[in-house]
Amino acid sequence: MPGQKLPIGALMRRTISTLILLSLLAAACGDDAGTTVADSTSSTSSTAPPESMSTTSPIVTSTTSTTTTTTVELQGMCGDLIPVVTDQGTNCVDPDAPVDSEGARRVLIAEDGDLVIYTVGDDVFGFESSLVPEHPVTALHQAADGTIFTREYEDVDEEVLVEIARYAPDGTRSVVDEIVELYDVTVVDGVEALIGAVASADGFGFGGVKALAVDGYGEVADFGLAAEAVFGVTDFMWSEAAGIGVATAWSDLTEWIGFVDIDGNVVTLPSPTDELPYNSPPYVTAATISFDGSTLYWAEGPDWGFDTETNESGPVAGEWVLRGADIETGEERLYWPLSESVLDSAELNIESIEDLDGWILINRSMLEGTTPTFLAPLVLDLTFEEPGLSVFPAIGVANFAAT
């Protein structure tokens, strides 16, 4: 449409030549230590399954938020900063500074064993972090001071390691012994906290889901949801805007999505699993609440089911779909196909969904043995009149960087 910005996929194709020039200029400036530049090999769309772009229900678009910015003056030599070539000339960019672009996003991604921050606005730039995780990262979240929390998983010679790690801005690594699973880092009741599952007193399952202050790990909230023999939380997200948390869990041979308040009391709201058939497709996962607290998002995909003709259970192929509904009424707001039909989650899995004011980041993986192999995330941009689904130009598990 006239005057409309291009979706991220179009912007990435447009900027390939710019990024190649950027890499040459960065080398010429003699200050490439600790930085990388996204190049044309980063956006390998072949990692994504064929995608259908049609929508079958109304989409609620969000108002794009404006980031407080610092204008960078054009310079010839950039010194310690990063030279970025644009149509208007060469800008010297500080990767740690706010971005001079309306609706720009900063994405943190565990890519090829490194933690990399991508800035996505009118152009796409990638900057290596000085932090290198010890083990493969399966989830990551960043605190406001730049501290990064990771869930790290490694299966070597049938010995499985799972660690929740903290990387301080100076690169210092420590293990967070207070939790055994990491779900989120966000503001809870005005306090920045990491949300995770704590160990149970008897060592069996989880002791429940708690929010612990980023500074010192003091308890901020106890959301309950302790694991039982046939119940375990896989995802939990707290929405300060809505004043509730949403949990995704496996429950015997089916799934459960439910809501709690800050004291762990059950909040009765419409759930995608209210009418979910037992031990039958679809598989429901990765529930999250929109940035403004108004919409519940979740993913549905292939699942195991019972075949009445063979009297056996087995995988039932299906498409992965991103769905959204009004959090109060349950009225459907979004139905967006993410893949063609696949047999099961080992072939393609939706790991998590993150929303930042209508810019939705969807992490995907395949399973090799017991280890997830992450694909390039998908981005659904609802901030335009005509929303678009794109493949992020890097491969790995991603989340929004702290602002």
Backbone torsions as a table, in degrees:
resi	resn	phi	psi	omega
1	MET	NA	148.5	-178.5
2	PRO	-57.3	132.8	176.8
3	GLY	79.4	-2.7	-177.2
4	GLN	-87.0	138.8	176.1
5	LYS	-70.0	154.0	177.1
6	LEU	-77.6	148.7	171.4
7	PRO	-63.2	165.8	-173.4
8	ILE	-57.5	-36.8	-178.2
9	GLY	-62.0	-43.2	178.9
10	ALA	-66.4	-39.1	179.1
11	LEU	-63.3	-37.6	-178.8
12	MET	-66.2	-42.4	178.1
13	ARG	-64.1	-37.3	-178.0
14	ARG	-67.3	-28.8	-171.6
15	THR	-98.4	5.0	-179.0
16	ILE	-57.7	-47.3	-179.9
17	SER	-65.0	-37.2	177.1
18	THR	-61.4	-41.7	-177.6
19	LEU	-69.8	-32.8	176.0
20	ILE	-64.7	-43.8	176.4
21	LEU	-62.3	-38.0	179.3
22	LEU	-59.8	-43.2	-179.4
23	SER	-64.5	-35.9	178.5
24	LEU	-68.2	-41.8	-179.5
25	LEU	-67.7	-36.6	179.2
26	ALA	-62.2	-38.9	177.6
27	ALA	-67.9	-37.8	-178.3
28	ALA	-66.5	-30.2	-179.2
29	CYS	-75.8	-10.9	176.3
30	GLY	69.9	22.6	-179.5
31	ASP	-136.1	53.2	-176.8
32	ASP	-95.3	4.8	178.9
33	ALA	-66.6	127.6	176.7
34	GLY	80.0	9.1	177.6
35	THR	-131.0	149.2	170.8
36	THR	-131.8	161.7	179.8
37	VAL	-124.4	131.6	177.0
38	ALA	-62.3	132.9	178.4
39	ASP	-122.5	-175.9	-173.5
40	SER	-67.2	-19.3	179.0
41	THR	-78.6	-13.9	-178.0
42	SER	-70.8	-36.6	-174.8
43	SER	-92.2	68.5	-178.8
44	THR	-87.5	93.6	-174.0
45	SER	-70.9	-10.9	-179.5
46	SER	-66.5	-16.7	178.3
47	THR	-73.9	-15.1	-177.6
48	ALA	-93.2	141.8	174.1
49	PRO	-69.4	158.0	176.1
50	PRO	-56.2	140.4	-172.1
51	GLU	-122.6	141.0	172.2
52	SER	-97.5	134.0	-174.0
53	MET	-103.1	3.4	-175.7
54	SER	-79.8	147.4	174.5
55	THR	-108.4	147.5	-179.1
56	THR	-117.7	5.5	175.4
57	SER	-149.8	162.7	-177.1
58	PRO	-59.7	148.5	178.2
59	ILE	-113.1	132.0	174.7
60	VAL	-91.3	117.4	179.4
61	THR	-90.3	156.4	-179.3
62	SER	-110.5	155.4	175.7
63	THR	-78.8	126.6	-179.1
64	THR	-65.2	129.2	177.8
65	SER	-80.8	150.4	-179.6
66	THR	-103.1	125.2	-179.2
67	THR	-85.5	134.5	173.5
68	THR	-61.0	129.3	-169.2
69	THR	-125.7	160.6	172.7
70	THR	-122.2	119.9	-179.3
71	THR	-73.8	132.2	179.6
72	VAL	-99.6	123.2	-179.4
73	GLU	-74.5	147.5	176.8
74	LEU	-67.6	135.0	179.6
75	GLN	-136.5	163.3	176.4
76	GLY	-86.2	-53.3	177.6
77	MET	-110.6	136.9	-170.5
78	CYS	-98.9	-5.3	179.4
79	GLY	59.5	-122.8	-178.0
80	ASP	-83.2	-5.4	-178.4
81	LEU	-90.1	176.1	-175.3
82	ILE	-103.3	122.7	177.4
83	PRO	-75.9	130.0	179.0
84	VAL	-125.3	121.5	-178.2
85	VAL	-84.9	128.9	175.4
86	THR	-128.6	177.0	177.8
87	ASP	-63.3	-24.0	-178.0
88	GLN	-92.5	-4.7	-178.4
89	GLY	135.3	-155.0	-178.7
90	THR	-108.8	122.5	175.3
91	ASN	-99.0	146.4	173.9
92	CYS	-101.6	114.5	-169.8
93	VAL	-109.6	130.7	170.4
94	ASP	-91.0	115.5	-176.1
95	PRO	-63.1	-17.2	-180.0
96	ASP	-95.7	-1.8	-177.5
97	ALA	-89.9	158.5	173.7
98	PRO	-58.4	157.0	-173.9
99	VAL	-96.6	133.9	-179.2
100	ASP	-87.9	69.8	-179.0
101	SER	-161.2	126.4	180.0
102	GLU	-63.0	130.5	177.7
103	GLY	74.0	14.1	-179.1
104	ALA	-67.9	152.3	179.4
105	ARG	-127.3	146.5	172.5
106	ARG	-113.6	123.5	-174.9
107	VAL	-116.9	127.8	176.1
108	LEU	-97.9	129.1	-176.2
109	ILE	-139.5	139.3	174.1
110	ALA	-87.6	101.2	-170.9
111	GLU	-122.1	119.9	176.8
112	ASP	52.8	41.9	176.9
113	GLY	81.3	1.2	178.8
114	ASP	-119.2	159.0	171.5
115	LEU	-99.5	120.5	-173.4
116	VAL	-124.5	138.2	175.0
117	ILE	-105.4	123.9	175.4
118	TYR	-105.0	134.5	172.8
119	THR	-103.2	125.1	-175.6
120	VAL	-121.6	114.2	176.1
121	GLY	-144.5	-120.1	173.6
122	ASP	-72.4	-20.9	174.9
123	ASP	-136.9	172.6	-177.3
124	VAL	-121.7	122.5	179.1
125	PHE	-126.9	143.0	177.4
126	GLY	-118.6	134.5	179.5
127	PHE	-129.8	126.0	177.0
128	GLU	-66.3	139.8	168.6
129	SER	-81.8	159.9	175.9
130	SER	-82.3	0.4	-177.1
131	LEU	-99.0	127.1	-179.6
132	VAL	-120.8	116.9	-178.0
133	PRO	-67.4	150.8	-179.5
134	GLU	-76.2	-30.8	-175.4
135	HIS	-134.1	164.6	178.8
136	PRO	-56.8	135.5	-174.8
137	VAL	-95.4	129.2	177.4
138	THR	-110.7	-9.8	173.7
139	ALA	-159.8	147.9	179.5
140	LEU	-152.3	147.4	-179.6
141	HIS	-146.0	146.5	-178.3
142	GLN	-118.9	136.1	176.0
143	ALA	-86.1	167.9	-174.2
144	ALA	-62.6	-30.1	-179.5
145	ASP	-83.9	5.0	179.4
146	GLY	97.4	-10.4	177.0
147	THR	-60.8	137.7	-178.9
148	ILE	-115.0	130.0	174.1
149	PHE	-106.7	134.6	-177.9
150	THR	-129.3	152.8	162.9
151	ARG	-104.3	122.9	-176.5
152	GLU	-117.5	134.8	-174.0
153	TYR	-134.8	132.9	177.4
154	GLU	-148.6	132.4	179.0
155	ASP	-118.3	102.6	-178.0
156	VAL	-123.0	121.7	178.8
157	ASP	52.8	43.1	177.1
158	GLU	65.0	15.3	172.5
159	GLU	-107.5	117.0	-175.2
160	VAL	-96.6	127.7	175.7
161	LEU	-112.4	128.2	172.7
162	VAL	-128.2	120.1	179.0
163	GLU	-132.8	140.9	169.0
164	ILE	-99.4	115.3	-172.3
165	ALA	-114.8	152.4	175.9
166	ARG	-120.0	126.5	176.7
167	TYR	-113.2	109.2	177.6
168	ALA	-69.7	160.0	-179.4
169	PRO	-56.7	-25.3	179.1
170	ASP	-85.3	3.5	177.8
171	GLY	95.6	-6.7	-179.6
172	THR	-65.6	130.7	180.0
173	ARG	-108.6	138.4	173.7
174	SER	-143.3	154.7	178.8
175	VAL	-94.1	134.0	178.4
176	VAL	-88.6	97.0	-177.3
177	ASP	-75.2	-16.2	-174.4
178	GLU	-70.2	-22.0	179.6
179	ILE	-130.6	155.1	179.9
180	VAL	-111.1	-11.7	172.7
181	GLU	-141.5	144.6	-178.4
182	LEU	-111.7	126.4	-179.0
183	TYR	-111.9	-38.6	-172.2
184	ASP	-164.9	158.3	165.9
185	VAL	-128.9	117.7	-173.5
186	THR	-161.1	179.7	177.7
187	VAL	-89.3	125.9	178.2
188	VAL	-123.9	116.7	-179.5
189	ASP	53.8	40.0	176.7
190	GLY	83.5	-0.3	-178.4
191	VAL	-116.8	131.1	176.5
192	GLU	-71.1	126.9	-171.8
193	ALA	-143.1	154.5	168.2
194	LEU	-99.9	140.4	-177.8
195	ILE	-110.5	129.1	-179.0
196	GLY	-158.5	173.5	175.3
197	ALA	-88.3	134.0	177.6
198	VAL	-96.2	157.1	179.4
199	ALA	-68.7	148.6	178.2
200	SER	-81.1	158.0	-177.3
201	ALA	-63.8	-34.0	-178.4
202	ASP	-95.7	4.4	178.5
203	GLY	79.7	5.2	179.9
204	PHE	-107.0	121.4	177.7
205	GLY	68.4	-152.1	-179.0
206	PHE	-107.3	148.3	177.2
207	GLY	-84.7	-4.2	-178.9
208	GLY	130.5	178.3	-178.1
209	VAL	-108.5	127.6	-179.1
210	LYS	-132.3	156.6	170.7
211	ALA	-105.5	125.7	-179.1
212	LEU	-118.4	136.1	-179.0
213	ALA	-57.9	135.1	177.8
214	VAL	-56.7	-37.3	179.6
215	ASP	-94.6	95.3	174.3
216	GLY	100.6	-14.1	176.4
217	TYR	65.9	24.1	173.6
218	GLY	-68.8	147.8	-175.5
219	GLU	-70.4	127.9	177.1
220	VAL	-102.1	-38.9	-179.2
221	ALA	-156.0	148.7	174.1
222	ASP	-117.9	110.6	-175.1
223	PHE	-90.7	0.9	-178.4
224	GLY	73.8	-137.0	175.0
225	LEU	63.5	37.4	177.4
226	ALA	-63.4	146.1	-178.6
227	ALA	-73.7	145.7	174.6
228	GLU	-121.9	-174.0	-177.2
229	ALA	-62.7	-30.4	-177.2
230	VAL	-125.1	30.3	-178.6
231	PHE	-150.0	135.0	177.0
232	GLY	-159.1	131.8	-178.7
233	VAL	-76.4	130.0	176.5
234	THR	-104.0	-28.0	180.0
235	ASP	-143.6	143.9	172.7
236	PHE	-146.9	134.1	-179.9
237	MET	-136.5	128.3	177.6
238	TRP	-98.9	132.6	176.4
239	SER	-109.4	108.6	176.5
240	GLU	-66.3	-31.8	-179.8
241	ALA	-65.8	-40.4	-178.7
242	ALA	-90.0	-18.6	-178.3
243	GLY	73.7	23.4	179.8
244	ILE	-141.6	161.8	172.2
245	GLY	-114.7	150.1	177.0
246	VAL	-118.5	132.8	-179.7
247	ALA	-116.1	140.5	169.7
248	THR	-111.7	133.9	-176.8
249	ALA	-144.9	155.3	166.0
250	TRP	-88.6	142.8	-176.3
251	SER	-140.8	98.5	-174.7
252	ASP	57.8	-117.6	-177.9
253	LEU	-105.6	24.5	176.6
254	THR	-143.1	-169.3	-177.9
255	GLU	-121.6	160.6	-178.6
256	TRP	-141.3	133.1	172.1
257	ILE	-123.0	124.8	-177.7
258	GLY	-145.9	172.2	-171.9
259	PHE	-125.3	145.7	176.2
260	VAL	-138.2	158.1	173.5
261	ASP	-93.3	-173.1	-172.8
262	ILE	-68.3	-17.2	178.5
263	ASP	-98.1	6.5	179.4
264	GLY	84.2	7.1	177.8
265	ASN	-77.0	141.2	179.6
266	VAL	-66.6	132.7	175.4
267	VAL	-109.4	121.4	-176.6
268	THR	-84.2	109.3	176.4
269	LEU	-138.5	159.0	177.9
270	PRO	-59.4	135.0	-178.1
271	SER	-125.1	144.7	176.9
272	PRO	-62.5	-17.9	-178.7
273	THR	-99.3	5.8	-179.2
274	ASP	-58.9	-41.6	-177.9
275	GLU	-113.1	22.2	-177.0
276	LEU	-71.2	125.9	179.4
277	PRO	-66.2	142.2	-176.6
278	TYR	-73.5	132.1	175.9
279	ASN	55.6	38.5	-179.1
280	SER	-145.0	156.8	175.3
281	PRO	-62.2	157.4	1.9
282	PRO	-87.8	163.6	170.6
283	TYR	-82.2	128.8	-175.0
284	VAL	-115.2	129.8	-173.8
285	THR	-155.7	172.3	167.6
286	ALA	58.6	42.4	179.2
287	ALA	-67.6	140.4	176.6
288	THR	-149.4	163.4	-179.3
289	ILE	-110.9	140.9	-177.4
290	SER	-62.2	162.8	-177.3
291	PHE	-54.8	-38.0	-177.4
292	ASP	-91.0	0.8	176.7
293	GLY	80.5	9.9	-173.1
294	SER	-99.5	-19.9	-170.7
295	THR	-128.6	137.1	171.2
296	LEU	-96.5	128.8	174.4
297	TYR	-112.1	148.4	173.9
298	TRP	-158.2	169.7	179.5
299	ALA	-117.5	144.7	174.1
300	GLU	-125.7	140.2	-177.2
301	GLY	-152.9	-166.0	-177.7
302	PRO	-65.0	154.9	-175.9
303	ASP	-150.9	166.7	170.4
304	TRP	-79.3	150.1	178.7
305	GLY	-152.7	169.9	-178.8
306	PHE	-96.4	125.3	179.1
307	ASP	-93.8	111.7	-176.9
308	THR	-67.3	-22.5	-179.4
309	GLU	-75.7	-35.0	-179.1
310	THR	-102.9	-8.9	-175.0
311	ASN	57.1	33.8	179.3
312	GLU	-133.7	154.4	173.8
313	SER	-95.0	147.7	179.5
314	GLY	-169.7	174.5	-179.2
315	PRO	-68.4	139.7	176.9
316	VAL	-119.0	118.1	-176.3
317	ALA	-64.7	152.0	177.5
318	GLY	-170.6	164.5	176.0
319	GLU	-81.5	152.1	166.7
320	TRP	-87.4	134.5	-176.9
321	VAL	-134.6	136.6	170.7
322	LEU	-92.4	127.7	-179.4
323	ARG	-123.6	155.0	178.5
324	GLY	-145.6	147.0	180.0
325	ALA	-147.6	153.3	174.6
326	ASP	-58.6	127.5	-172.5
327	ILE	-68.2	-25.1	-178.9
328	GLU	-88.3	-41.9	-172.8
329	THR	-102.9	-20.7	-175.6
330	GLY	81.4	2.8	-179.8
331	GLU	-66.0	131.3	-175.8
332	GLU	-65.3	134.0	179.2
333	ARG	-118.5	-23.2	-173.3
334	LEU	-149.7	136.0	171.3
335	TYR	-144.0	105.6	-172.3
336	TRP	-132.4	112.6	178.0
337	PRO	-62.0	137.5	179.7
338	LEU	-111.0	-14.7	-178.6
339	SER	-158.4	167.4	166.3
340	GLU	-79.2	177.0	-177.3
341	SER	-63.9	132.2	175.1
342	VAL	-127.3	160.4	-172.9
343	LEU	-74.2	-45.4	-178.6
344	ASP	-159.8	-177.6	-175.3
345	SER	-71.7	-13.9	174.1
346	ALA	-70.0	-30.1	178.2
347	GLU	-79.8	-38.1	175.4
348	LEU	-159.4	130.3	179.6
349	ASN	-131.8	143.4	171.0
350	ILE	-93.9	115.9	-175.0
351	GLU	-84.7	-42.5	-176.6
352	SER	-162.9	160.3	178.0
353	ILE	-129.1	128.3	179.2
354	GLU	-126.8	130.4	179.6
355	ASP	-115.5	132.1	171.9
356	LEU	-127.7	87.3	176.1
357	ASP	55.6	49.9	175.3
358	GLY	90.6	2.5	176.3
359	TRP	-112.3	104.2	-167.9
360	ILE	-104.0	124.0	-178.5
361	LEU	-104.4	126.2	-173.7
362	ILE	-121.9	113.4	179.0
363	ASN	-85.0	137.8	-177.3
364	ARG	-129.3	153.4	177.8
365	SER	-150.0	165.8	166.9
366	MET	-122.1	157.8	-177.5
367	LEU	-107.3	124.9	173.6
368	GLU	-117.3	101.8	-171.3
369	GLY	70.9	-121.1	176.2
370	THR	-105.7	3.0	-173.6
371	THR	-104.5	125.6	176.3
372	PRO	-74.6	134.3	173.5
373	THR	-106.4	115.1	-173.8
374	PHE	-80.0	142.7	175.9
375	LEU	-100.9	178.5	174.0
376	ALA	-65.8	131.2	177.8
377	PRO	-63.5	158.1	171.8
378	LEU	-98.8	151.6	176.0
379	VAL	-126.2	121.1	172.3
380	LEU	-106.3	115.7	-176.4
381	ASP	-102.2	109.2	179.8
382	LEU	-98.5	9.4	-177.0
383	THR	-84.4	-5.4	177.9
384	PHE	-103.4	160.1	177.5
385	GLU	-62.4	-33.4	174.8
386	GLU	-114.2	95.4	-176.6
387	PRO	-61.1	156.6	-179.5
388	GLY	-141.9	146.1	176.0
389	LEU	-104.8	130.0	-177.0
390	SER	-134.4	163.2	175.2
391	VAL	-99.6	127.9	179.6
392	PHE	-67.2	144.7	-172.7
393	PRO	-83.5	38.6	176.9
394	ALA	-158.1	155.1	-177.0
395	ILE	-110.7	128.9	179.5
396	GLY	149.2	177.5	176.5
397	VAL	-84.4	136.9	-170.9
398	ALA	-132.4	160.4	173.3
399	ASN	-155.7	165.8	178.0
400	PHE	-73.0	134.3	175.6
401	ALA	-71.1	154.3	178.9
402	ALA	-65.7	148.4	178.3
403	THR	-110.8	NA	NA
